[in-house]
Amino acid sequence: MRSTRSSPPRPPTCRTSRVGTIKTLLTRAFVACAATAVTVVAGPPPLAAADELPFDLNKLRDGNLPRLPFAGLDDVFTGSAGGGGSASGQPVPVGNLPGWRHIFRDDFTKNAPVGSWANACDSGKVVYTGAQGQQWRTYPQCWVDTRLRNPYRPDQVLSVRNGVLNFHLHSVDGRPAGANPSPIIKNGSQYQTYGRYSVRMKVDNPYLSDYGVAWLLWPQSDNWPWDGEIDFPESSLTGTAHGYHHYARQGSCNTCQLAVNTGARYTDWHTYTIEWSPNRIRMLLDNTVVMNTTDWVPDSPMRWQLQTETYGNGTSNGNLLVDWVSVWEYAP
């Protein structure tokens, strides 16, 4: 089904006097519908001291996006590591964690040349099968991206080599081209209700100004924003990694959001994790909590899209490298 944000246009967005439209990617963030006091809160179970958020929550209401202290963290990821080497020096995490049952991983050990991910116009087509039978779908070439309406070109962008999923971001037929793959995580489905999603990635060019990411959980219902959207990371690839929790609430304008700027640059290897459980969303950068909220948590099935799209119509080019992905289901 053609769904995430690359399909129907966004509904009209709320505005504030501080920053402009709700999806701005400036280094500031805000909560739309500013008259409502929306905060990142810690509910039960109680958080350890390491989970406390190192910024003033009032800044979210005032329109200032906090920038977290960051100095190239590369902490060891929680969970037992899989065998073999790793392009990033950190093996793919496998095994269960407290509250989470491991169901999927791919560390891209099976090569696939450029062209093998081609998909003319079939959103249900399996375009890649990994060494342990992992399967992937991708948005086809007949669909366009959200921001600039440029066609997705998995046939010219995606390949697997040297232990990484490679997005070769460059112009195709005179237009910048991205790609939007999604893993089939369990029993032939891309969807689950609640889950833990981790990806380790970087780019090899700090000047990829024509491209950005919105790696997100998107509702199976396509009922946006009422059934939610969770993005981490999201921003231009020349900027710093942001996280967004989009939702709607009765009596407000039609979209609200919580946002955080991690300060992390895409030119370094980082692990980005979304934890989505009943009544709580957490985002972790290199296993450090950067967002923790109980506000308006989605409760219907979602899928994970590595949405990589165009942000300009120039000629910048380079590679976005994914060392591995790993997925857990909620297991209280």
SVG drawing of the C-alpha trace seen along z (x, -y; Angstrom):
<svg xmlns="http://www.w3.org/2000/svg" viewBox="-12 -36 48 54">
<polyline fill="none" stroke="black" stroke-width="0.4" points="0.0,0.0 1.3,-3.5 1.3,-5.2 4.0,-7.0 4.4,-10.7 5.5,-10.3 1.9,-9.7 -0.9,-12.1 0.1,-15.7 0.3,-16.8 -2.8,-18.4 -2.5,-22.1 -0.1,-22.7 -0.3,-24.9 1.9,-27.9 3.5,-29.7 4.8,-33.2 8.3,-31.8 9.3,-29.5 6.9,-29.0 5.5,-25.7 5.4,-22.6 7.9,-20.6 10.7,-23.2 14.2,-21.7 15.9,-24.7 17.9,-24.2 14.8,-25.2 11.8,-23.1 8.4,-23.8 5.2,-22.2 2.4,-23.2 -0.8,-24.4 1.4,-26.3 -1.5,-27.2 -1.5,-23.6 1.2,-22.8 2.9,-19.7 5.9,-18.3 8.3,-15.4 7.4,-13.6 8.5,-10.6 5.7,-8.3 5.9,-4.9 8.1,-2.9 10.5,-5.4 13.5,-6.3 17.1,-5.8 19.2,-8.9 20.9,-8.2 17.5,-8.6 16.9,-12.2 16.7,-14.6 19.5,-17.2 17.5,-20.3 14.8,-22.6 11.4,-21.3 10.0,-24.8 12.3,-25.5 10.1,-23.3 7.1,-25.4 9.1,-28.6 10.1,-27.5 13.8,-26.8 15.0,-23.4 17.5,-22.1 20.9,-20.9 22.1,-18.0 25.7,-17.8 27.5,-15.6 31.1,-14.7 31.1,-11.7 29.7,-9.1 30.2,-5.5 28.9,-3.6 28.6,0.2 25.1,1.0 22.9,3.0 22.4,6.7 24.6,9.5 26.4,9.0 26.2,11.2 29.2,12.9 31.5,11.6 33.0,8.1 31.2,4.8 31.8,1.9 31.3,-0.5 33.3,1.5 30.1,2.3 28.4,5.7 24.6,5.9 22.8,6.5 20.9,9.7 19.0,11.4 16.2,10.4 16.2,7.4 14.1,6.7 10.6,6.0 11.6,6.8 11.8,10.0 14.3,9.9 12.6,10.8 14.7,9.4 18.2,8.3 20.2,7.6 23.9,6.8 24.0,7.0 26.5,9.8 24.9,10.8 26.0,8.5 23.5,7.1 24.6,4.9 23.1,1.6 19.9,2.5 19.0,5.5 16.6,3.4 14.7,2.2 11.0,1.9 9.0,0.4 5.7,0.0 4.9,2.8 4.9,1.8 4.6,5.4 7.6,6.7 10.4,8.3 13.6,6.6 16.3,8.0 16.7,11.3 19.6,11.4 22.0,14.2 19.6,15.5 16.5,15.0 15.7,11.4 13.4,9.7 13.0,6.1 10.5,4.0 11.0,0.5 9.0,-2.3 8.9,-1.8 10.2,-4.1 6.7,-5.3 6.3,-7.0 7.7,-10.4 9.2,-11.7 7.5,-14.0 9.5,-17.1 10.3,-17.9 8.2,-15.3 11.3,-13.7 10.9,-10.1 12.4,-7.4 15.1,-5.5 15.9,-2.3 17.2,-0.8 20.0,-3.4 20.5,-4.2 20.5,-1.0 23.0,1.8 24.7,4.0 28.5,4.3 31.3,4.5 28.8,5.4 26.6,2.3 23.4,1.2 24.6,-1.6 22.4,-4.6 24.4,-6.1 22.8,-9.6 23.2,-11.3 21.3,-12.7 19.5,-10.2 18.2,-11.5 19.0,-15.0 17.1,-14.9 18.4,-14.1 17.2,-10.6 16.6,-9.0 15.2,-5.6 12.7,-4.4 13.3,-0.7 11.4,1.2 12.1,4.5 9.6,7.4 10.1,8.1 7.9,11.1 5.5,13.5 5.6,11.8 4.6,8.4 6.2,5.0 3.9,4.1 3.6,4.5 2.0,2.7 4.8,1.5 8.4,2.3 12.1,1.4 13.9,0.4 17.7,-0.3 19.8,-1.3 23.5,-2.2 24.4,-4.6 26.6,-7.4 27.3,-9.4 30.7,-9.8 30.2,-13.4 29.4,-16.3 28.1,-18.3 25.0,-16.2 22.9,-19.3 20.3,-17.9 19.3,-15.0 17.7,-14.3 16.3,-11.4 13.0,-10.9 13.4,-7.3 10.0,-6.8 7.3,-4.6 4.2,-5.1 0.6,-3.9 -0.9,-1.0 -4.1,-3.0 -2.5,-5.9 -4.6,-8.0 -2.1,-10.8 -1.6,-12.5 -4.3,-10.9 -2.6,-7.5 0.8,-9.1 4.2,-9.2 7.6,-8.7 10.8,-9.9 14.3,-9.3 16.6,-10.4 15.2,-13.2 16.8,-16.2 19.0,-17.3 22.1,-15.2 24.2,-18.4 22.6,-19.2 22.3,-17.4 20.0,-14.5 16.6,-15.4 13.8,-13.3 10.1,-14.0 6.9,-12.6 3.9,-13.7 0.3,-13.4 -3.1,-14.9 -5.4,-15.7 -9.1,-16.6 -9.7,-20.3 -6.4,-21.4 -5.2,-22.2 -4.6,-19.1 -1.0,-18.3 1.2,-18.7 4.7,-17.5 7.5,-17.0 11.0,-17.5 14.6,-17.2 18.0,-18.1 20.6,-15.6 23.6,-17.6 24.9,-14.4 26.4,-14.8 25.7,-12.2 29.3,-12.0 30.0,-9.9 28.7,-6.4 25.8,-6.5 23.1,-4.1 19.5,-5.5 16.9,-3.7 13.1,-4.1 11.4,-2.4 7.6,-2.4 5.7,-0.8 2.2,-1.2 2.0,-4.8 5.6,-5.6 8.0,-6.6 11.7,-6.9 14.5,-7.8 18.1,-6.8 21.3,-8.0 24.1,-5.5 22.1,-4.1 21.6,-7.4 18.0,-8.6 17.3,-11.9 13.5,-11.9 11.1,-10.2 7.4,-11.0 4.1,-9.6 2.0,-12.1 -0.4,-10.7 1.4,-7.4 0.0,-5.5 -1.6,-2.2 -2.2,-0.8 0.2,1.1 3.0,-0.8 5.9,0.1 9.5,-1.2 10.6,-3.1 14.1,-4.3 12.8,-7.3 15.7,-9.0 14.6,-11.9 15.6,-15.0 16.0,-18.3 17.3,-20.3 17.7,-20.1 21.5,-20.5 24.3,-18.1 25.7,-17.1 26.4,-13.3 27.8,-10.8 26.9,-7.6 24.7,-6.9 25.9,-3.7 23.8,-1.4 25.9,1.1 22.9,2.9 19.4,2.8 17.8,4.7 14.1,5.0 12.4,6.3 8.7,6.8 7.1,5.7 7.2,8.5 6.1,7.3"/>
</svg>
